[in-house]
Amino acid sequence: MRHQWVDLPAEVRDLIAERCGAVTGVTVPDAGEIAEFAAALDAGGGRLFVKGSRLDSPNLWMARKEAQAAPAVKGIGAALLWQGEVGGWLVTAFEYVPGRHADLSPGSSDLPLIAGTLAGLADRLTPAPVLRTFSLAQRWGGSALWPEIVAADGLTPWQAEHVDQLSALEGQVSDAVAGDTLAHTDMTGPNILVEGSRVRVIDWSWPAPAAAWVDTASLVPRLIAAGHTAAQAQRWAMTVPCYAAAEPEKVVALAAVVAARWRLRAIRDGGAWVALSAAAETWVAGLLSAGAVQGSAPREHR
C-alpha cells in the first residue's frame, strides 16, 4: 500500500528534513506501485525524488538494487543522492528528473528518441557493470507459466491452439535472454521520461544482465497496446541495431514468456492487464506467423 507523507514515521520525515532541508511540498506520482512511499519533494535544498520501503517489505531488495544500479546509469537514470535507514524504513533520495511520460502511440515523435536511447544504453551498458543481482536468464530459469495458465483454465482460444508450442518456447527462454548487457527489464511508458529531445529512463529496480535486445523487445507489446499493429511495432523495434541483429527464435521465446506472465496477471488482477495480455498475444502470434521459429506455419491471428 502506498503511504502518504503524513503517514511516514516522524523519524523518517526528520531524516529527510535533516538531509534535504524543510519539506514545503509533496507531489505523489500517478504511476508506480513498488515503493511504499514515493514522491517528489520540494525542500530547502531543492527538488528531489524520495522513495521509502519498510525494512520488512518483500520488495526491499528492489530499493537496494535501484540504488546499486544508479551509478552505472548516471545521466540516463536518476542520480542517487543518498540512502539511509531509520525507524524501520530504508529511505532513498534521487535527483528529480523532469519530463513527461513517453507517448508510445502511433506517429509519436517520442518513438525515434526512445529508439536512439535504447541503442545508446545497449552500447553503454555492455559489458554489464558488476552488480550483485541475478541475470535475467537465472530469474526466468525453470519458467513454467503456461501449464499454470492451463491449470487455471485461463487460455484464450488462440493460446489453447498453440499452448504446446508456447510451452516449448518458454523452456528455451533462459538461453534466449542470456547476455552481458545490463537491462532495465521493466521498460514502460511511465518509466521513460521525455523533456524536449532528451529521454531519461527511471526506476531501475529490476536490473539484470541480459541480451542487449531485451529492453527493446519488451516495449513491442507496449506499442501494440498503445495502438500499433504488430507489424508497425516490429518495424519500430528493428530501428534499434541490437534488436535488428537478434535471432528471431530467441525473440519469440521471450515473447512467449511475456505473453504468459501478462496472461496470468490478467487472470488474477484484470483491469489494464487484460488489454496488455491481448497485446502480448498479438505480438507472439505475429512472430510465429512470420516464421520466427523454424518450421512454424504462417497463420493469420484473428
C-alpha positions in Angstrom: 0.0 0.0 0.0 1.3 3.4 -1.0 1.9 5.7 2.1 1.4 9.5 2.1 3.9 11.9 3.5 1.9 12.4 6.7 1.7 8.6 7.2 5.5 8.2 7.4 7.0 7.8 10.9 8.3 11.0 12.4 11.9 9.6 12.3 11.7 9.2 8.6 10.4 12.7 7.9 13.0 14.1 10.3 15.8 12.2 8.4 14.7 13.7 5.1 14.5 17.2 6.6 18.0 16.8 8.1 19.5 15.8 4.8 17.4 18.0 2.4 16.0 20.9 4.4 12.5 21.6 5.5 9.9 20.0 3.2 7.5 22.5 1.7 5.7 20.5 -1.0 4.9 16.9 -1.8 3.9 15.6 -5.2 2.9 11.9 -5.4 3.4 10.4 -8.9 0.5 8.9 -10.8 2.5 5.8 -11.7 4.5 3.1 -9.9 3.4 0.7 -7.3 6.5 -0.9 -5.8 7.8 1.6 -3.2 5.6 2.1 -0.2 6.4 5.8 -0.3 7.4 7.7 -3.4 7.1 11.4 -4.1 8.8 14.5 -5.5 9.7 16.7 -2.5 10.2 20.4 -2.6 12.7 21.1 0.2 15.2 23.7 1.4 17.9 22.1 -0.7 15.9 22.0 -3.9 13.6 19.5 -5.5 14.3 15.7 -5.2 12.6 12.4 -5.5 12.4 10.2 -2.4 11.4 6.6 -2.1 10.8 4.7 1.1 10.4 1.0 1.9 9.9 -0.8 5.2 12.8 -3.0 6.1 10.4 -5.9 6.4 8.9 -5.3 3.0 9.3 -8.2 0.5 10.1 -5.6 -2.2 13.0 -4.1 -0.2 15.6 -5.8 -2.5 14.2 -3.7 -5.4 15.0 -0.5 -3.5 18.6 -1.7 -2.9 19.0 -2.8 -6.5 17.9 0.6 -7.8 20.4 2.4 -5.6 23.2 0.0 -6.7 22.4 0.5 -10.4 22.2 4.3 -10.2 26.0 5.0 -10.7 26.0 2.8 -13.8 23.1 4.6 -15.5 24.1 8.2 -14.4 22.9 10.7 -16.9 20.2 8.4 -18.2 18.6 7.3 -14.9 18.1 9.4 -11.8 21.3 10.1 -9.9 21.5 8.7 -6.4 21.8 11.4 -3.8 21.8 9.4 -0.5 20.3 6.4 1.2 19.7 5.8 4.9 17.8 3.6 7.4 15.7 4.9 10.3 12.6 3.9 12.1 12.4 0.6 10.4 12.5 2.2 6.9 15.0 2.4 4.1 14.9 5.9 2.6 16.5 6.6 -0.8 16.8 10.0 -2.3 17.3 10.6 -6.1 17.8 13.5 -8.4 14.5 14.9 -9.5 14.1 14.0 -13.2 11.8 16.4 -15.1 9.7 15.3 -18.0 6.5 13.7 -19.1 5.8 10.0 -19.6 6.7 8.8 -23.1 4.0 8.7 -25.7 4.1 5.3 -27.3 1.1 5.8 -29.7 1.5 5.6 -33.5 3.1 8.6 -35.0 4.5 9.8 -31.7 7.7 11.9 -32.1 9.0 10.2 -28.9 9.5 6.9 -30.7 12.7 7.7 -32.6 14.1 9.4 -29.5 13.4 6.2 -27.5 14.9 4.0 -30.1 18.1 6.1 -30.0 18.2 5.9 -26.2 17.8 2.2 -26.2 20.7 1.8 -28.7 22.9 4.0 -26.6 22.0 2.2 -23.4 22.9 -1.2 -25.0 26.3 0.1 -26.1 27.0 1.9 -22.8 25.9 -1.0 -20.5 27.8 -3.7 -22.4 29.6 -5.4 -20.7 27.3 -5.1 -17.8 28.7 -3.3 -14.7 29.2 -5.6 -11.8 26.0 -5.7 -9.6 25.0 -8.3 -7.0 21.9 -9.4 -8.9 20.6 -12.4 -10.8 20.8 -12.4 -14.5 17.5 -12.4 -16.4 18.4 -16.0 -17.5 18.6 -17.0 -13.9 15.5 -15.1 -13.0 13.4 -16.8 -15.7 15.1 -20.2 -15.4 12.7 -23.1 -14.9 9.8 -20.9 -16.0 6.6 -23.0 -16.4 3.8 -20.4 -16.6 1.8 -21.9 -19.5 1.0 -25.1 -17.5 -0.1 -22.8 -14.7 -2.5 -21.0 -17.1 -3.8 -24.3 -18.4 -4.5 -25.4 -14.8 -6.4 -22.1 -14.2 -8.5 -22.7 -17.3 -7.3 -19.3 -18.5 -6.2 -19.9 -22.1 -7.7 -17.8 -24.8 -8.8 -19.8 -27.9 -5.6 -18.9 -29.8 -3.4 -19.8 -26.8 -5.3 -23.1 -26.5 -4.5 -24.0 -30.1 -0.8 -23.1 -29.7 -0.1 -24.0 -26.0 2.3 -26.8 -26.7 4.4 -24.6 -28.9 4.3 -21.7 -26.4 5.3 -24.1 -23.6 8.3 -25.3 -25.6 9.4 -21.8 -26.3 9.1 -20.9 -22.6 11.5 -23.8 -21.9 14.1 -22.1 -24.2 13.9 -18.7 -22.6 16.9 -18.9 -20.3 19.3 -19.5 -23.2 17.4 -16.9 -25.3 17.8 -14.0 -23.0 21.3 -14.7 -21.8 23.8 -11.9 -22.4 26.2 -9.4 -20.9 24.2 -6.1 -21.2 22.7 -4.5 -18.1 19.0 -4.4 -18.9 16.3 -2.4 -17.2 13.7 -5.3 -17.7 10.7 -3.0 -16.9 10.5 -0.7 -19.8 7.1 1.0 -19.8 5.9 4.5 -20.9 5.8 5.8 -17.3 9.4 4.6 -16.8 10.6 6.7 -19.8 10.5 10.4 -19.3 10.8 12.9 -22.2 11.7 16.5 -21.9 12.3 18.2 -25.3 14.7 15.9 -27.2 16.1 14.3 -24.1 15.0 10.9 -22.9 15.6 9.6 -19.4 14.9 6.0 -18.1 14.0 5.8 -14.4 13.1 3.1 -11.9 16.0 0.7 -12.3 14.6 -1.6 -9.6 14.9 -4.8 -11.7 18.3 -4.5 -13.3 19.7 -7.7 -14.7 22.4 -8.9 -17.1 20.7 -10.0 -20.3 20.8 -10.0 -24.1 21.2 -6.4 -25.4 17.9 -6.5 -27.3 15.7 -7.5 -24.3 14.6 -3.9 -23.3 13.7 -3.1 -26.9 11.7 -6.3 -27.3 9.8 -5.6 -24.1 8.5 -2.4 -25.5 7.0 -4.0 -28.6 3.8 -5.3 -26.8 3.5 -1.9 -25.1 3.4 -0.3 -28.5 0.8 -2.7 -29.7 -1.3 -1.9 -26.6 -0.9 1.8 -27.4 -2.4 1.3 -30.9 0.3 0.0 -33.2 -0.2 -3.1 -35.3 2.2 -5.9 -34.6 4.0 -5.1 -37.9 4.3 -1.4 -37.1 5.7 -2.2 -33.6 8.2 -4.7 -35.2 9.3 -2.1 -37.7 10.0 0.4 -34.9 12.0 -2.2 -32.9 14.1 -3.0 -36.0 15.4 0.5 -36.0 17.4 -0.4 -32.8 20.5 -2.2 -34.0 20.8 -4.8 -31.2 17.2 -5.8 -31.8 17.6 -6.0 -35.6 20.6 -8.3 -35.0 18.8 -10.6 -32.6 18.0 -14.2 -33.6 14.2 -14.4 -34.2 14.0 -17.7 -32.3 15.3 -16.0 -29.2 12.9 -13.0 -29.5 9.9 -15.3 -29.8 10.9 -17.3 -26.8 11.0 -14.0 -24.8 7.6 -13.1 -26.3 6.1 -16.4 -25.2 7.1 -15.8 -21.6 5.9 -12.2 -21.6 2.6 -13.4 -23.0 2.3 -15.9 -20.2 3.3 -13.5 -17.5 0.8 -10.9 -18.7 -2.0 -13.6 -19.2 -1.6 -14.6 -15.6 -1.8 -11.0 -14.4 -4.9 -10.6 -16.5 -6.5 -13.7 -14.9 -5.5 -12.6 -11.4 -5.9 -8.8 -11.5 -8.0 -8.0 -14.5 -8.0 -4.2 -15.3 -5.4 -2.9 -17.6 -3.7 -6.3 -17.7 -6.5 -7.7 -19.9 -5.6 -5.3 -22.8 -1.8 -5.8 -22.2 -2.3 -9.6 -22.3 -4.1 -9.3 -25.6 -1.3 -7.1 -27.0 1.3 -9.7 -25.9 -0.7 -12.4 -27.6 -0.8 -10.4 -30.8 2.9 -10.0 -30.6 3.8 -13.6 -30.2 1.2 -14.7 -32.7 2.7 -12.2 -35.2 6.2 -13.5 -34.7 5.1 -17.1 -35.2 3.1 -16.2 -38.3 6.2 -14.5 -39.7 8.1 -17.8 -39.2 10.2 -16.7 -36.2 10.5 -20.3 -35.2 11.9 -22.6 -38.0 9.2 -24.8 -39.3 6.3 -22.8 -37.9 3.4 -22.4 -40.3 2.4 -18.9 -41.2 -1.1 -18.3 -39.9 -3.3 -15.3 -39.5 -4.1 -14.3 -35.9 -7.7 -13.2 -35.5 
